[in-house]
Amino acid sequence: MPTTEAAGTRHRLARIATEVLAPWVWVLGLPLIVAWKVTGYHLGETVLWGLIVGVTGSLIPMAVIVRGAKKGRWDSHHVTDRAGRLVPFAVCIGSLAAGFVILIAGGAPHEMIALAAAELVCLIAALAITFGFKFKISMHAMVAAGAAVMLIRVYGPWLALVFLGVGWVCWSRVELGDHTRAEVTTGTTAGVVLGGGVYLVLEAVLT
């Protein structure tokens, strides 16, 4: 009985992490958090630039994915089946690319342009890895790790605590059987190197 209860608790904790720290949550919240700092804590500009990235990178793609899942096109809103990820990837890339163009045309802060570019690079790399190498890289891990690096850059080293959340969500994906350790490790590494790395480079170049 204790073993069964422990397993149930582990499953619930894993499910919470998978939902609360899902990619769409990071992609919606991160731009607003970054924009708050880089706009000098200006509410109007924070909402404007943050939501351009959040809506095009998160809400629009998620609306399409959820709708498709309800119609049975994908196994769930997390699209755990590797073969079913092509259309969701295409929608995410197309929508965020539109947001990226709007940021440039609207004269957004260079940090926001760098953030959107880093997200685009991660999506394109994930698409290539998923279908080119037929390897189901963990988007939960990739997005969370990349976001952690960006937050550290914007707010300081104390935000390294966010990596506790990264570890939690990586554990959850393995615990739920949606990914292997190799898939979450690859996702975390790609998030740090591509997501975080591209952001750091572009932020410096565009300054």
TIFIBA-162888 format. One record per residue: x negated, y, z negated of N, C-alpha, C, O in turn; residue in one letter. Coordinates in Angstrom, 2 decimals, m for minus. Example, Ala and Ser with C-alpha at 12.3 -4.5 7.8 and 13.67 -1.06 7.14 Angstrom:
BEGIN
m13.19:m5.69:m7.80:m12.30:m4.50:m7.80:m13.20:m3.30:m7.80:m14.24:m3.32:m8.46:A;
m12.85:m2.25:m7.08:m13.67:m1.06:m7.14:m12.90:0.03:m7.87:m13.41:1.14:m8.04:S;
//
This chain:
BEGIN
m0.81:m1.21:0.00:0.00:0.00:0.00:m0.85:1.28:0.00:m0.59:2.17:0.80:M;
m1.86:1.39:m0.87:m2.70:2.59:m0.86:m3.37:2.80:0.50:m3.53:3.93:0.95:P;
m3.76:1.68:1.14:m4.40:1.79:2.44:m3.44:2.35:3.47:m3.82:3.19:4.29:T;
m2.20:1.91:3.42:m1.17:2.40:4.34:m0.90:3.88:4.11:m0.76:4.65:5.06:T;
m0.82:4.27:2.86:m0.58:5.67:2.52:m1.75:6.54:2.96:m1.54:7.65:3.47:E;
m2.96:6.05:2.78:m4.14:6.80:3.19:m4.16:6.98:4.70:m4.50:8.06:5.20:A;
m3.80:5.94:5.41:m3.78:6.01:6.87:m2.72:7.01:7.33:m2.93:7.76:8.29:A;
m1.59:7.02:6.63:m0.53:7.96:6.97:m0.96:9.40:6.73:m0.65:10.29:7.52:G;
m1.68:9.61:5.64:m2.17:10.95:5.32:m3.18:11.41:6.36:m3.14:12.56:6.81:T;
m4.09:10.52:6.73:m5.08:10.84:7.76:m4.41:11.21:9.07:m4.81:12.16:9.74:R;
m3.39:10.45:9.41:m2.67:10.71:10.66:m1.99:12.07:10.62:m2.04:12.82:11.60:H;
m1.37:12.40:9.50:m0.68:13.69:9.39:m1.67:14.85:9.48:m1.41:15.85:10.14:R;
m2.81:14.71:8.79:m3.83:15.75:8.85:m4.38:15.92:10.26:m4.65:17.03:10.72:L;
m4.53:14.79:10.94:m5.03:14.85:12.32:m4.01:15.50:13.23:m4.37:16.29:14.11:A;
m2.75:15.18:13.03:m1.70:15.77:13.86:m1.60:17.27:13.63:m1.40:18.03:14.58:R;
m1.74:17.70:12.39:m1.70:19.14:12.08:m2.84:19.86:12.79:m2.63:20.90:13.41:I;
m4.05:19.30:12.70:m5.21:19.93:13.35:m5.03:20.00:14.85:m5.32:21.02:15.47:A;
m4.54:18.93:15.44:m4.36:18.87:16.89:m3.37:19.92:17.38:m3.54:20.49:18.46:T;
m2.33:20.19:16.59:m1.32:21.17:17.00:m1.73:22.61:16.64:m1.62:23.52:17.46:E;
m2.19:22.80:15.41:m2.53:24.16:14.94:m3.78:24.70:15.64:m3.88:25.91:15.87:V;
m4.72:23.81:15.98:m5.96:24.24:16.62:m6.01:23.77:18.08:m7.08:23.48:18.62:L;
m4.86:23.71:18.70:m4.78:23.33:20.11:m5.38:24.43:20.99:m5.44:25.58:20.56:A;
m5.83:24.10:22.19:m6.43:25.10:23.08:m5.57:26.32:23.30:m6.08:27.45:23.31:P;
m4.27:26.13:23.49:m3.42:27.28:23.79:m3.36:28.25:22.62:m3.19:29.45:22.82:W;
m3.49:27.74:21.39:m3.49:28.61:20.21:m4.76:29.46:20.18:m4.69:30.67:19.94:V;
m5.91:28.83:20.42:m7.17:29.57:20.47:m7.14:30.63:21.57:m7.53:31.77:21.35:W;
m6.68:30.22:22.76:m6.72:31.13:23.91:m5.74:32.28:23.75:m5.94:33.34:24.34:V;
m4.70:32.09:22.98:m3.77:33.19:22.71:m4.30:34.10:21.61:m4.22:35.32:21.73:L;
m4.84:33.52:20.56:m5.27:34.32:19.41:m6.63:34.96:19.56:m6.83:36.10:19.13:G;
m7.58:34.25:20.16:m8.95:34.77:20.28:m9.04:36.12:20.97:m9.71:37.01:20.45:L;
m8.40:36.32:22.12:m8.50:37.62:22.78:m8.00:38.78:21.92:m8.57:39.87:21.97:P;
m6.96:38.54:21.15:m6.43:39.59:20.28:m7.42:39.91:19.16:m7.62:41.07:18.81:L;
m8.02:38.87:18.60:m8.99:39.06:17.51:m10.22:39.80:18.01:m10.72:40.71:17.35:I;
m10.71:39.41:19.19:m11.88:40.07:19.77:m11.54:41.50:20.17:m12.31:42.42:19.90:V;
m10.39:41.69:20.80:m9.99:43.02:21.24:m9.85:43.99:20.06:m10.17:45.17:20.19:A;
m9.38:43.50:18.92:m9.22:44.34:17.74:m10.55:44.99:17.35:m10.58:46.16:16.97:W;
m11.63:44.23:17.44:m12.94:44.74:17.07:m13.55:45.61:18.17:m14.06:46.70:17.89:K;
m13.50:45.13:19.40:m14.20:45.84:20.47:m13.50:47.11:20.92:m14.11:47.94:21.58:V;
m12.22:47.28:20.56:m11.53:48.52:20.89:m11.59:49.52:19.74:m10.94:50.57:19.78:T;
m12.36:49.19:18.72:m12.46:50.09:17.58:m11.22:50.05:16.71:m10.84:51.05:16.11:G;
m10.58:48.86:16.64:m9.39:48.65:15.82:m8.22:49.52:16.29:m7.43:50.01:15.49:Y;
m8.13:49.69:17.59:m7.02:50.46:18.19:m5.90:49.48:18.53:m6.06:48.61:19.39:H;
m4.77:49.62:17.86:m3.67:48.65:17.99:m3.16:48.53:19.42:m2.99:47.42:19.93:L;
m2.90:49.66:20.06:m2.35:49.64:21.41:m3.25:48.93:22.40:m2.79:48.10:23.19:G;
m4.54:49.26:22.37:m5.49:48.64:23.30:m5.71:47.17:22.95:m5.93:46.33:23.83:E;
m5.66:46.87:21.67:m5.79:45.47:21.24:m4.69:44.62:21.84:m4.95:43.54:22.39:T;
m3.47:45.10:21.72:m2.32:44.37:22.25:m2.39:44.28:23.78:m2.13:43.23:24.36:V;
m2.76:45.39:24.42:m2.82:45.42:25.88:m3.83:44.42:26.43:m3.47:43.51:27.17:L;
m5.09:44.58:26.06:m6.14:43.72:26.61:m6.05:42.29:26.07:m6.31:41.33:26.80:W;
m5.70:42.18:24.80:m5.60:40.85:24.22:m4.51:40.01:24.85:m4.70:38.82:25.11:G;
m3.36:40.64:25.11:m2.25:39.88:25.68:m2.44:39.59:27.16:m1.90:38.60:27.67:L;
m3.18:40.42:27.87:m3.44:40.12:29.28:m4.16:38.77:29.38:m3.81:37.92:30.20:I;
m5.17:38.59:28.52:m5.88:37.31:28.51:m5.03:36.21:27.89:m4.97:35.09:28.41:V;
m4.37:36.53:26.78:m3.57:35.53:26.09:m2.40:35.01:26.89:m2.12:33.81:26.90:G;
m1.71:35.92:27.57:m0.54:35.51:28.36:m0.95:34.73:29.60:m0.38:33.68:29.89:V;
m1.95:35.25:30.33:m2.35:34.56:31.57:m3.17:33.30:31.30:m3.14:32.35:32.08:T;
m3.89:33.29:30.19:m4.72:32.14:29.89:m4.04:31.09:29.04:m4.47:29.94:29.02:G;
m2.98:31.48:28.33:m2.34:30.55:27.40:m0.84:30.38:27.63:m0.38:29.27:27.92:S;
m0.08:31.46:27.50:1.37:31.32:27.50:1.94:30.87:28.84:2.80:29.99:28.88:L;
1.47:31.45:29.94:1.98:31.04:31.25:1.62:29.59:31.55:2.51:28.81:31.91:I;
0.34:29.20:31.42:0.01:27.79:31.67:0.75:26.84:30.74:1.19:25.77:31.16:P;
0.88:27.23:29.47:1.54:26.35:28.51:3.02:26.17:28.84:3.58:25.09:28.65:M;
3.65:27.23:29.34:5.06:27.14:29.72:5.22:26.13:30.86:6.17:25.34:30.87:A;
4.31:26.17:31.81:4.35:25.23:32.94:4.10:23.81:32.46:4.78:22.87:32.88:V;
3.12:23.64:31.57:2.76:22.31:31.08:3.89:21.70:30.25:4.23:20.53:30.42:I;
4.48:22.49:29.37:5.58:21.99:28.53:6.77:21.62:29.39:7.41:20.58:29.18:V;
7.07:22.45:30.37:8.18:22.16:31.28:7.93:20.85:32.02:8.83:20.03:32.17:R;
6.69:20.68:32.49:6.35:19.46:33.20:6.43:18.23:32.31:6.86:17.16:32.75:G;
6.00:18.38:31.05:6.05:17.28:30.10:7.49:16.86:29.83:7.80:15.67:29.72:A;
8.38:17.84:29.72:9.79:17.54:29.47:10.42:16.81:30.65:11.35:16.02:30.48:K;
9.90:17.08:31.84:10.43:16.42:33.03:9.75:15.07:33.28:10.09:14.37:34.23:K;
8.79:14.72:32.41:8.12:13.44:32.54:6.94:13.42:33.48:6.44:12.35:33.82:G;
6.48:14.59:33.92:5.34:14.65:34.83:4.03:14.32:34.10:3.09:13.80:34.69:R;
3.99:14.63:32.80:2.81:14.34:31.99:3.26:13.67:30.70:4.42:13.76:30.31:W;
2.32:13.00:30.04:2.68:12.22:28.85:3.07:13.08:27.66:3.87:12.66:26.82:D;
2.52:14.30:27.58:2.86:15.23:26.50:2.31:16.60:26.86:1.69:16.77:27.91:S;
2.55:17.59:25.99:2.03:18.93:26.28:0.52:18.99:26.12:m0.10:19.99:26.47:H;
m0.09:17.90:25.59:m1.55:17.84:25.50:m2.16:17.17:26.74:m3.37:17.19:26.93:H;
m1.30:16.56:27.57:m1.72:15.88:28.79:m2.94:14.98:28.50:m4.03:15.22:29.01:V;
m2.73:13.97:27.71:m3.83:13.09:27.29:m4.28:12.14:28.40:m5.39:11.61:28.34:T;
m3.45:11.93:29.42:m3.82:11.07:30.54:m4.74:11.87:31.47:m4.33:12.90:32.01:D;
m5.96:11.39:31.68:m6.94:12.13:32.48:m6.43:12.40:33.89:m6.58:13.51:34.40:R;
m5.83:11.42:34.51:m5.38:11.55:35.90:m4.29:12.61:36.07:m4.10:13.13:37.17:A;
m3.60:12.93:34.99:m2.51:13.89:35.09:m2.93:15.34:34.87:m2.08:16.23:34.82:G;
m4.22:15.58:34.73:m4.69:16.91:34.36:m4.96:17.86:35.53:m5.25:19.03:35.31:R;
m4.88:17.38:36.75:m5.24:18.22:37.89:m4.34:19.45:38.00:m4.84:20.58:38.08:L;
m3.04:19.25:38.01:m2.12:20.38:38.15:m2.22:21.33:36.96:m2.29:22.54:37.18:V;
m2.24:20.85:35.70:m2.42:21.77:34.58:m3.71:22.59:34.68:m3.71:23.79:34.39:P;
m4.80:21.95:35.10:m6.05:22.69:35.28:m5.88:23.78:36.34:m6.31:24.91:36.15:F;
m5.26:23.42:37.45:m5.08:24.37:38.55:m4.24:25.56:38.10:m4.54:26.71:38.45:A;
m3.20:25.29:37.35:m2.33:26.36:36.86:m3.10:27.27:35.90:m3.01:28.50:36.00:V;
m3.85:26.67:34.99:m4.64:27.45:34.03:m5.65:28.34:34.74:m5.78:29.52:34.42:C;
m6.37:27.77:35.69:m7.39:28.53:36.40:m6.77:29.65:37.22:m7.25:30.79:37.19:I;
m5.71:29.35:37.95:m5.05:30.37:38.78:m4.48:31.51:37.96:m4.65:32.67:38.32:G;
m3.82:31.18:36.87:m3.20:32.19:36.03:m4.24:33.08:35.35:m4.12:34.30:35.35:S;
m5.27:32.45:34.78:m6.31:33.22:34.10:m7.12:34.05:35.09:m7.56:35.15:34.76:L;
m7.32:33.54:36.29:m8.03:34.31:37.32:m7.27:35.60:37.63:m7.87:36.65:37.84:A;
m5.95:35.51:37.65:m5.14:36.70:37.88:m5.33:37.69:36.74:m5.45:38.90:36.96:A;
m5.36:37.19:35.52:m5.60:38.05:34.37:m6.97:38.67:34.41:m7.14:39.83:34.03:G;
m7.96:37.93:34.88:m9.33:38.43:35.01:m9.38:39.61:35.98:m10.04:40.61:35.71:F;
m8.68:39.49:37.09:m8.62:40.58:38.07:m7.97:41.82:37.47:m8.42:42.95:37.69:V;
m6.91:41.61:36.70:m6.22:42.73:36.05:m7.14:43.44:35.07:m7.15:44.67:35.00:I;
m7.92:42.68:34.32:m8.86:43.27:33.37:m9.87:44.17:34.09:m10.15:45.29:33.64:L;
m10.41:43.69:35.19:m11.40:44.46:35.93:m10.77:45.71:36.53:m11.31:46.81:36.43:I;
m9.61:45.52:37.16:m8.93:46.65:37.80:m8.49:47.69:36.78:m8.46:48.89:37.07:A;
m8.15:47.24:35.58:m7.66:48.15:34.56:m8.75:48.79:33.72:m8.46:49.60:32.85:G;
m10.00:48.43:33.97:m11.10:49.02:33.20:m11.13:48.53:31.76:m11.36:49.32:30.84:G;
m10.92:47.26:31.57:m10.93:46.68:30.22:m12.34:46.73:29.62:m13.32:46.80:30.36:A;
m12.44:46.68:28.30:m13.76:46.63:27.66:m14.57:45.45:28.22:m14.00:44.40:28.51:P;
m15.87:45.64:28.36:m16.69:44.59:28.97:m16.66:43.28:28.18:m16.83:42.21:28.76:H;
m16.43:43.37:26.88:m16.35:42.15:26.08:m15.13:41.30:26.48:m15.20:40.08:26.46:E;
m14.03:41.96:26.84:m12.84:41.22:27.24:m13.03:40.58:28.61:m12.56:39.47:28.86:M;
m13.73:41.29:29.49:m14.04:40.72:30.81:m14.95:39.51:30.64:m14.77:38.49:31.30:I;
m15.93:39.64:29.76:m16.86:38.53:29.50:m16.11:37.34:28.91:m16.40:36.19:29.25:A;
m15.16:37.61:28.02:m14.39:36.54:27.39:m13.57:35.78:28.43:m13.58:34.55:28.45:L;
m12.86:36.52:29.29:m12.04:35.87:30.32:m12.92:35.08:31.29:m12.54:33.99:31.72:A;
m14.08:35.63:31.64:m14.99:34.94:32.56:m15.50:33.65:31.93:m15.59:32.63:32.61:A;
m15.82:33.69:30.65:m16.31:32.50:29.95:m15.23:31.41:29.92:m15.53:30.23:30.10:A;
m14.00:31.81:29.71:m12.90:30.85:29.70:m12.72:30.23:31.08:m12.47:29.03:31.20:E;
m12.86:31.05:32.12:m12.74:30.53:33.48:m13.84:29.52:33.79:m13.59:28.48:34.39:L;
m15.06:29.84:33.37:m16.19:28.93:33.60:m15.93:27.59:32.91:m16.19:26.53:33.47:V;
m15.41:27.65:31.68:m15.11:26.42:30.94:m14.05:25.58:31.66:m14.17:24.36:31.74:C;
m13.03:26.23:32.16:m11.96:25.52:32.85:m12.47:24.86:34.13:m12.15:23.70:34.40:L;
m13.27:25.59:34.90:m13.80:25.04:36.15:m14.75:23.88:35.85:m14.73:22.86:36.54:I;
m15.58:24.04:34.81:m16.51:22.96:34.43:m15.73:21.74:33.95:m16.08:20.61:34.29:A;
m14.68:21.96:33.16:m13.87:20.85:32.66:m13.19:20.12:33.81:m13.08:18.90:33.80:A;
m12.72:20.87:34.80:m12.09:20.27:35.98:m13.09:19.40:36.72:m12.77:18.27:37.12:L;
m14.31:19.92:36.90:m15.34:19.17:37.61:m15.73:17.89:36.86:m15.92:16.84:37.46:A;
m15.86:18.01:35.55:m16.25:16.85:34.73:m15.13:15.79:34.71:m15.38:14.59:34.82:I;
m13.89:16.29:34.57:m12.75:15.38:34.47:m12.53:14.56:35.73:m12.26:13.36:35.66:T;
m12.66:15.20:36.90:m12.37:14.49:38.14:m13.63:14.11:38.93:m13.63:13.12:39.65:F;
m14.69:14.91:38.78:m15.93:14.56:39.46:m16.63:13.38:38.82:m17.12:12.49:39.50:G;
m16.66:13.39:37.48:m17.32:12.31:36.74:m16.32:11.32:36.13:m16.71:10.33:35.51:F;
m15.02:11.62:36.33:m13.96:10.77:35.78:m14.16:10.56:34.28:m14.09:9.45:33.77:K;
m14.41:11.66:33.61:m14.69:11.66:32.17:m13.74:12.64:31.50:m13.73:13.83:31.83:F;
m12.94:12.15:30.55:m11.90:12.98:29.94:m12.48:13.84:28.81:m12.31:13.53:27.63:K;
m13.15:14.90:29.18:m13.74:15.80:28.20:m12.64:16.40:27.33:m11.54:16.66:27.81:I;
m12.93:16.60:26.06:m11.93:17.13:25.13:m11.82:18.65:25.25:m12.76:19.37:24.93:S;
m10.66:19.11:25.71:m10.44:20.55:25.81:m10.25:21.17:24.42:m10.60:22.32:24.20:M;
m9.71:20.39:23.49:m9.58:20.88:22.12:m10.96:21.26:21.58:m11.15:22.33:21.01:H;
m11.92:20.36:21.78:m13.28:20.59:21.28:m13.97:21.72:22.03:m14.60:22.58:21.42:A;
m13.84:21.73:23.35:m14.50:22.73:24.17:m14.02:24.14:23.83:m14.83:25.05:23.61:M;
m12.73:24.32:23.79:m12.17:25.65:23.52:m12.49:26.12:22.11:m12.88:27.27:21.91:V;
m12.35:25.24:21.15:m12.61:25.61:19.75:m14.07:26.00:19.55:m14.36:26.99:18.88:A;
m14.99:25.22:20.11:m16.42:25.50:19.94:m16.82:26.79:20.63:m17.58:27.58:20.07:A;
m16.31:27.01:21.83:m16.61:28.25:22.53:m16.08:29.46:21.79:m16.75:30.49:21.69:G;
m14.86:29.34:21.26:m14.26:30.43:20.50:m15.08:30.74:19.25:m15.24:31.91:18.89:A;
m15.59:29.72:18.60:m16.39:29.92:17.39:m17.63:30.75:17.68:m17.98:31.66:16.92:A;
m18.30:30.44:18.79:m19.51:31.20:19.15:m19.16:32.66:19.43:m19.88:33.56:19.01:V;
m18.07:32.89:20.13:m17.66:34.26:20.44:m17.31:35.04:19.17:m17.67:36.21:19.05:M;
m16.63:34.40:18.26:m16.27:35.06:17.01:m17.49:35.42:16.18:m17.54:36.47:15.54:L;
m18.49:34.55:16.19:m19.73:34.83:15.47:m20.41:36.05:16.07:m20.92:36.91:15.36:I;
m20.42:36.11:17.41:m21.05:37.24:18.09:m20.33:38.55:17.78:m20.98:39.57:17.55:R;
m19.04:38.53:17.77:m18.25:39.76:17.59:m18.19:40.21:16.14:m18.30:41.40:15.85:V;
m18.01:39.26:15.21:m17.78:39.63:13.81:m18.95:39.33:12.86:m18.96:39.79:11.72:Y;
m19.92:38.57:13.33:m21.06:38.31:12.47:m21.21:36.85:12.09:m20.29:36.06:12.29:G;
m22.36:36.48:11.53:m22.68:35.09:11.21:m21.76:34.41:10.21:m21.68:33.18:10.19:P;
m21.06:35.19:9.38:m20.17:34.56:8.40:m19.04:33.80:9.08:m18.41:32.93:8.48:W;
m18.77:34.15:10.36:m17.71:33.44:11.10:m18.15:32.04:11.52:m17.39:31.31:12.15:L;
m19.40:31.66:11.16:m19.83:30.28:11.41:m18.93:29.31:10.65:m18.89:28.12:10.96:A;
m18.22:29.81:9.67:m17.27:28.98:8.93:m16.19:28.41:9.85:m15.57:27.40:9.53:L;
m15.98:29.07:10.98:m14.98:28.58:11.93:m15.34:27.19:12.43:m14.47:26.43:12.85:V;
m16.62:26.85:12.39:m17.03:25.53:12.85:m16.47:24.42:11.96:m16.45:23.26:12.37:F;
m16.01:24.76:10.77:m15.31:23.77:9.95:m14.02:23.36:10.66:m13.64:22.19:10.67:L;
m13.36:24.36:11.24:m12.15:24.08:12.00:m12.45:23.29:13.26:m11.67:22.42:13.67:G;
m13.59:23.60:13.88:m14.00:22.86:15.08:m14.21:21.38:14.72:m13.76:20.49:15.44:V;
m14.88:21.15:13.61:m15.10:19.78:13.16:m13.79:19.07:12.86:m13.63:17.89:13.18:G;
m12.86:19.78:12.25:m11.56:19.20:11.90:m10.79:18.78:13.16:m10.26:17.67:13.22:W;
m10.75:19.67:14.15:m9.98:19.33:15.34:m10.67:18.23:16.15:m9.99:17.41:16.77:V;
m12.00:18.21:16.15:m12.71:17.12:16.84:m12.40:15.78:16.18:m12.14:14.79:16.86:C;
m12.43:15.75:14.86:m12.09:14.54:14.13:m10.67:14.11:14.44:m10.40:12.92:14.60:W;
m9.76:15.07:14.53:m8.35:14.75:14.76:m8.13:14.07:16.10:m7.31:13.16:16.22:S;
m8.87:14.51:17.12:m8.67:13.93:18.44:m9.11:12.46:18.48:m8.50:11.64:19.16:R;
m10.17:12.16:17.75:m10.65:10.77:17.68:m9.71:9.95:16.80:m9.37:8.82:17.13:V;
m9.30:10.53:15.68:m8.41:9.84:14.73:m7.09:9.45:15.39:m6.55:8.38:15.12:E;
m6.58:10.31:16.25:m5.30:10.04:16.92:m5.47:9.12:18.13:m4.48:8.69:18.72:L;
m6.71:8.82:18.48:m6.96:7.93:19.60:m6.83:8.60:20.95:m6.78:7.93:21.98:G;
m6.77:9.95:20.97:m6.64:10.67:22.24:m7.99:10.88:22.93:m8.04:11.09:24.14:D;
m9.08:10.81:22.15:m10.41:10.97:22.71:m11.40:10.06:21.98:m11.15:9.61:20.86:H;
m12.52:9.81:22.64:m13.61:9.08:22.00:m14.58:10.09:21.38:m14.47:11.29:21.62:T;
m15.51:9.59:20.57:m16.52:10.48:19.99:m17.35:11.15:21.08:m17.71:12.32:20.97:R;
m17.64:10.40:22.13:m18.43:10.96:23.24:m17.68:12.10:23.92:m18.29:13.10:24.31:A;
m16.39:11.97:24.05:m15.59:13.01:24.72:m15.51:14.29:23.90:m15.57:15.38:24.45:E;
m15.37:14.17:22.58:m15.32:15.38:21.76:m16.71:15.98:21.60:m16.85:17.20:21.50:V;
m17.74:15.14:21.57:m19.11:15.66:21.48:m19.47:16.44:22.74:m20.07:17.51:22.68:T;
m19.10:15.89:23.88:m19.35:16.57:25.15:m18.57:17.87:25.21:m19.08:18.89:25.68:T;
m17.32:17.84:24.75:m16.50:19.04:24.74:m17.09:20.13:23.86:m17.14:21.29:24.25:G;
m17.55:19.75:22.68:m18.15:20.71:21.76:m19.41:21.32:22.35:m19.61:22.53:22.29:T;
m20.25:20.48:22.92:m21.50:20.96:23.53:m21.22:21.91:24.69:m21.85:22.96:24.81:T;
m20.27:21.53:25.53:m19.92:22.38:26.68:m19.32:23.70:26.21:m19.56:24.75:26.81:A;
m18.53:23.65:25.14:m17.93:24.87:24.62:m18.98:25.85:24.12:m18.89:27.05:24.38:G;
m19.97:25.33:23.40:m21.04:26.18:22.87:m21.91:26.73:24.01:m22.18:27.93:24.07:V;
m22.33:25.84:24.90:m23.26:26.22:25.97:m22.59:27.06:27.05:m23.11:28.11:27.44:V;
m21.44:26.61:27.53:m20.77:27.32:28.62:m19.88:28.45:28.12:m20.02:29.60:28.53:L;
m18.96:28.11:27.22:m18.08:29.15:26.69:m18.84:30.23:25.95:m18.78:31.41:26.31:G;
m19.55:29.82:24.92:m20.31:30.78:24.13:m21.45:31.39:24.89:m21.68:32.59:24.81:G;
m22.18:30.56:25.63:m23.35:31.03:26.37:m23.00:32.05:27.44:m23.65:33.09:27.54:G;
m21.99:31.75:28.24:m21.58:32.68:29.29:m21.10:33.99:28.69:m21.40:35.07:29.21:V;
m20.36:33.90:27.59:m19.90:35.13:26.94:m21.07:35.99:26.49:m21.09:37.19:26.72:Y;
m22.05:35.38:25.84:m23.20:36.12:25.34:m23.99:36.78:26.46:m24.41:37.93:26.35:L;
m24.19:36.04:27.54:m24.95:36.56:28.67:m24.21:37.72:29.35:m24.78:38.78:29.58:V;
m22.93:37.50:29.66:m22.17:38.54:30.35:m21.96:39.76:29.48:m21.98:40.89:29.98:L;
m21.75:39.56:28.20:m21.59:40.70:27.30:m22.83:41.59:27.36:m22.72:42.82:27.38:E;
m24.00:40.96:27.37:m25.26:41.72:27.42:m25.45:42.38:28.77:m25.88:43.54:28.86:A;
m25.14:41.65:29.84:m25.33:42.17:31.20:m24.38:43.33:31.50:m24.77:44.31:32.13:V;
m23.14:43.21:31.05:m22.12:44.22:31.36:m22.18:45.44:30.46:m21.50:46.43:30.73:L;
m22.96:45.40:29.41:m23.03:46.53:28.48:m23.53:47.79:29.18:m23.65:48.83:28.54:T;
//
